Amino acid sequence: MDSILEKIGLEKQEKFREAALKLYGVDYPKNDIPKRILQKAYLVFSTVSSIKPKEGEPVIRSRWSEQIQQE
């Protein structure tokens, strides 16, 4: 029963991910799974600082891996 519920849950989650990508007009290769696309987006964009630099200055990236290290 647990494996059936897990499979159903995963399939539903993928449908939600597909719907979210479609809603925002994100094109992705059909051989790639939506979960991977969203994970890649998180890893790329979660490191960009939300503070806008002065014109001509580079974007300072936050180091998310450093933020989650245990002290």
C-alpha positions as CSV (number, residue, x, y, z in Angstrom):
1,M,0.0,0.0,0.0
2,D,2.8,2.4,0.9
3,S,4.5,1.9,-2.5
4,I,1.3,2.5,-4.3
5,L,0.6,5.7,-2.4
6,E,4.2,6.8,-3.0
7,K,3.9,6.2,-6.8
8,I,0.6,8.1,-7.0
9,G,2.1,11.0,-5.0
10,L,5.1,11.2,-7.3
11,E,3.0,11.1,-10.4
12,K,0.7,13.9,-9.0
13,Q,3.7,16.0,-8.0
14,E,5.1,15.7,-11.6
15,K,1.8,16.9,-12.9
16,F,1.9,19.9,-10.6
17,R,5.4,20.7,-11.7
18,E,4.4,20.4,-15.4
19,A,1.5,22.8,-14.7
20,A,3.8,25.3,-13.0
21,L,6.3,25.3,-15.8
22,K,3.5,25.7,-18.4
23,L,1.9,28.5,-16.3
24,Y,5.1,30.5,-16.4
25,G,5.8,29.6,-20.1
26,V,9.0,27.7,-19.4
27,D,10.0,25.6,-22.4
28,Y,12.1,22.5,-21.6
29,P,13.1,19.4,-23.5
30,K,10.4,16.8,-23.3
31,N,13.0,14.1,-22.5
32,D,13.8,16.0,-19.3
33,I,11.6,15.7,-16.2
34,P,10.1,18.8,-14.6
35,K,11.6,18.1,-11.2
36,R,15.1,18.3,-12.7
37,I,14.3,21.6,-14.5
38,L,13.0,23.1,-11.2
39,Q,16.0,21.8,-9.3
40,K,18.4,23.4,-11.8
41,A,16.5,26.7,-11.6
42,Y,16.7,26.6,-7.8
43,L,20.5,26.0,-7.8
44,V,21.2,28.7,-10.3
45,F,18.9,31.4,-9.1
46,S,19.0,30.8,-5.3
47,T,22.6,31.9,-5.3
48,V,22.0,35.3,-7.0
49,S,21.8,38.1,-4.5
50,S,18.5,40.0,-4.4
51,I,20.4,43.3,-3.8
52,K,20.9,45.1,-7.1
53,P,24.4,46.3,-7.6
54,K,25.4,49.7,-8.8
55,E,25.6,50.0,-12.6
56,G,28.8,48.5,-13.9
57,E,29.4,46.4,-10.8
58,P,29.1,42.6,-10.9
59,V,26.2,40.7,-9.3
60,I,27.3,39.4,-5.9
61,R,26.3,35.8,-5.4
62,S,25.3,34.5,-2.0
63,R,26.9,31.2,-1.1
64,W,23.9,29.0,-0.3
65,S,26.2,26.1,0.6
66,E,27.9,28.3,3.2
67,Q,24.5,29.4,4.6
68,I,23.4,25.9,5.3
69,Q,26.6,24.6,6.9
70,Q,26.2,23.6,10.5
71,E,28.2,25.5,13.1
